[in-house]
């Protein structure tokens, strides 16, 4: 979803301290490799950021028309 990605970029641009904290948590857990699903429980801050981006731009509509 391009809107969710744009929301993520906007959040990281507007809040560089969040980006630094998320990057540090990834670096601490992954140690020079990309994160994968086995790291899921070890990266709660990154999950919170992604969940917030999905809240801003949900993948599917919620509610009745």
Residue frames as a rotation matrix with the C-alpha (Angstrom) as fourth column:
UNK 1
0.586 0.810 0.000 0.00
0.810 -0.586 0.000 0.00
0.000 0.000 -1.000 0.00
UNK 2
-0.211 -0.724 0.656 1.71
0.712 -0.574 -0.405 3.15
0.670 0.382 0.637 -1.22
UNK 3
0.401 0.415 0.817 -0.23
-0.208 -0.827 0.522 5.43
0.892 -0.380 -0.246 1.15
UNK 4
0.981 -0.087 -0.173 1.02
0.192 0.347 0.918 3.45
-0.020 -0.934 0.357 4.17
UNK 5
0.179 -0.978 0.104 4.59
0.983 0.173 -0.067 3.72
0.047 0.114 0.992 2.89
UNK 6
-0.127 -0.158 0.979 4.18
0.329 -0.938 -0.109 7.46
0.936 0.308 0.171 2.38
UNK 7
0.794 0.476 0.379 2.82
-0.220 -0.356 0.908 7.74
0.567 -0.804 -0.178 5.92
UNK 8
0.740 -0.606 -0.292 5.86
0.650 0.532 0.543 5.87
-0.174 -0.592 0.787 7.23
UNK 9
-0.176 -0.843 0.508 8.25
0.892 -0.354 -0.280 8.17
0.416 0.404 0.815 5.37
UNK 10
0.185 0.328 0.926 6.38
-0.020 -0.941 0.337 11.22
0.982 -0.081 -0.168 6.61
UNK 11
0.979 0.202 -0.035 6.51
0.016 0.094 0.995 10.00
0.204 -0.975 0.089 10.22
UNK 12
0.425 -0.891 -0.157 10.24
0.884 0.372 0.284 9.29
-0.195 -0.259 0.946 10.00
UNK 13
-0.231 -0.478 0.848 10.88
0.665 -0.714 -0.221 12.69
0.711 0.512 0.482 8.40
UNK 14
0.354 0.481 0.802 8.85
-0.202 -0.798 0.568 14.60
0.913 -0.364 -0.185 10.97
UNK 15
0.853 -0.019 0.521 10.21
-0.516 0.115 0.849 12.61
-0.076 -0.993 0.088 13.93
UNK 16
0.297 -0.810 -0.505 13.89
-0.485 0.328 -0.811 11.77
0.822 0.486 -0.296 13.35
UNK 17
-0.414 -0.426 0.804 14.26
-0.910 0.180 -0.373 10.76
0.014 -0.886 -0.463 16.99
UNK 18
0.525 0.658 0.541 11.79
-0.583 0.740 -0.334 7.92
-0.620 -0.140 0.772 16.33
UNK 19
0.850 -0.259 -0.459 13.83
-0.322 0.435 -0.841 6.86
0.418 0.862 0.286 13.31
UNK 20
-0.155 -0.976 0.155 17.04
-0.733 0.009 -0.680 6.82
0.663 -0.219 -0.716 15.35
UNK 21
-0.226 0.134 0.965 15.43
-0.874 0.410 -0.262 4.81
-0.431 -0.902 0.025 18.14
UNK 22
0.813 0.562 0.150 13.95
-0.413 0.739 -0.532 2.29
-0.410 0.371 0.833 15.68
UNK 23
0.598 -0.661 -0.453 17.27
-0.409 0.234 -0.882 1.95
0.689 0.713 -0.131 13.84
UNK 24
-0.355 -0.749 0.559 19.13
-0.880 0.066 -0.470 1.41
0.316 -0.659 -0.683 17.11
UNK 25
0.148 0.469 0.871 16.70
-0.716 0.658 -0.233 -1.31
-0.682 -0.589 0.433 18.17
UNK 26
0.967 0.151 -0.207 17.11
-0.255 0.622 -0.740 -3.06
0.017 0.769 0.640 14.79
UNK 27
0.237 -0.960 -0.148 20.90
-0.567 -0.013 -0.823 -2.76
0.789 0.279 -0.548 14.99
UNK 28
-0.294 -0.334 0.896 20.95
-0.952 0.190 -0.241 -4.12
-0.090 -0.923 -0.373 18.55
UNK 29
0.412 0.572 0.709 18.81
-0.509 0.790 -0.342 -7.13
-0.756 -0.220 0.616 17.68
UNK 30
0.983 0.176 0.052 19.98
-0.047 0.518 -0.854 -7.99
-0.178 0.837 0.517 14.15
UNK 31
0.301 -0.954 0.009 23.71
-0.154 -0.039 0.987 -7.18
-0.941 -0.298 -0.159 14.27
UNK 32
-0.460 -0.581 -0.672 24.51
-0.645 -0.301 0.702 -6.40
-0.610 0.756 -0.237 10.60
UNK 33
-0.912 0.297 0.284 21.72
0.411 0.693 0.593 -8.43
-0.020 0.657 -0.753 8.98
UNK 34
-0.585 0.784 0.208 18.22
-0.484 -0.543 0.686 -7.64
0.650 0.301 0.698 7.86
UNK 35
-0.585 0.452 0.674 15.43
-0.630 0.270 -0.728 -8.38
-0.510 -0.850 0.127 10.35
UNK 36
-0.703 0.455 -0.547 13.17
-0.213 0.599 0.772 -11.33
0.679 0.659 -0.324 9.65
UNK 37
0.273 0.958 0.092 10.06
-0.402 0.027 0.915 -12.81
0.874 -0.287 0.392 11.22
UNK 38
0.234 -0.237 -0.943 12.08
0.729 0.684 0.009 -14.58
0.643 -0.690 0.333 13.92
UNK 39
-0.823 -0.567 -0.038 12.94
0.477 -0.654 -0.588 -11.10
0.308 -0.502 0.808 15.26
UNK 40
-0.100 0.898 0.429 9.26
0.282 -0.387 0.878 -10.17
0.954 0.209 -0.215 15.64
UNK 41
0.720 0.454 -0.524 9.11
0.581 0.018 0.814 -10.34
0.379 -0.891 -0.251 19.42
UNK 42
-0.022 -0.850 -0.526 12.44
0.955 -0.174 0.242 -8.57
-0.297 -0.497 0.815 19.83
UNK 43
-0.884 -0.312 0.347 11.40
0.435 -0.822 0.368 -5.39
0.170 0.476 0.863 17.98
UNK 44
-0.091 0.943 -0.319 8.32
0.954 -0.009 -0.300 -4.00
-0.286 -0.331 -0.899 19.79
UNK 45
-0.164 0.002 -0.986 9.16
0.079 -0.997 -0.015 -0.35
-0.983 -0.080 0.164 19.02
UNK 46
-0.935 -0.189 -0.299 9.38
-0.284 -0.106 0.953 -1.04
-0.212 0.976 0.045 15.28
UNK 47
-0.649 0.759 0.056 6.06
0.736 0.607 0.299 -2.89
0.193 0.235 -0.953 15.47
UNK 48
-0.023 0.650 -0.760 4.44
0.693 -0.537 -0.480 0.06
-0.720 -0.538 -0.438 17.18
UNK 49
-0.519 -0.232 -0.823 5.61
-0.333 -0.832 0.444 2.40
-0.788 0.504 0.355 14.40
UNK 50
-0.985 0.127 -0.118 4.32
-0.061 0.383 0.922 0.09
0.162 0.915 -0.369 11.67
UNK 51
-0.419 0.884 -0.208 0.99
0.906 0.392 -0.160 -0.45
-0.060 -0.256 -0.965 13.45
UNK 52
-0.107 0.341 -0.934 0.56
0.276 -0.892 -0.357 3.31
-0.955 -0.296 0.001 13.71
UNK 53
-0.787 -0.212 -0.579 1.22
-0.465 -0.414 0.783 3.68
-0.406 0.885 0.227 9.96
UNK 54
-0.838 0.546 -0.027 -1.41
0.418 0.672 0.611 1.03
0.351 0.500 -0.791 9.24
UNK 55
-0.199 0.785 -0.587 -3.81
0.830 -0.184 -0.527 2.88
-0.521 -0.592 -0.615 11.52
UNK 56
-0.386 -0.009 -0.923 -3.26
-0.209 -0.973 0.097 6.08
-0.899 0.230 0.373 9.53
UNK 57
-0.208 0.234 -0.950 -3.80
-0.978 -0.062 0.199 4.30
-0.012 0.970 0.242 6.21
UNK 58
0.004 0.248 0.969 -5.65
-0.407 0.885 -0.225 0.99
-0.913 -0.394 0.105 6.65
UNK 59
-0.914 -0.394 0.091 -5.24
-0.126 0.491 0.862 -1.64
-0.385 0.777 -0.498 3.95
UNK 60
-0.591 0.796 0.129 -9.00
0.640 0.366 0.675 -2.25
0.490 0.482 -0.726 3.79
UNK 61
-0.439 0.494 0.750 -11.91
-0.447 -0.845 0.294 0.03
0.779 -0.206 0.592 4.62
UNK 62
-0.812 0.247 -0.528 -13.43
0.567 0.544 -0.618 -0.40
0.135 -0.802 -0.582 8.06
UNK 63
-0.647 0.668 -0.367 -17.05
-0.223 -0.626 -0.747 0.56
-0.729 -0.402 0.554 8.54
UNK 64
-0.152 0.714 0.684 -20.26
0.791 0.502 -0.349 0.44
-0.593 0.488 -0.641 6.61
UNK 65
-0.986 -0.124 -0.112 -21.19
0.023 -0.766 0.643 2.43
-0.166 0.631 0.758 3.53
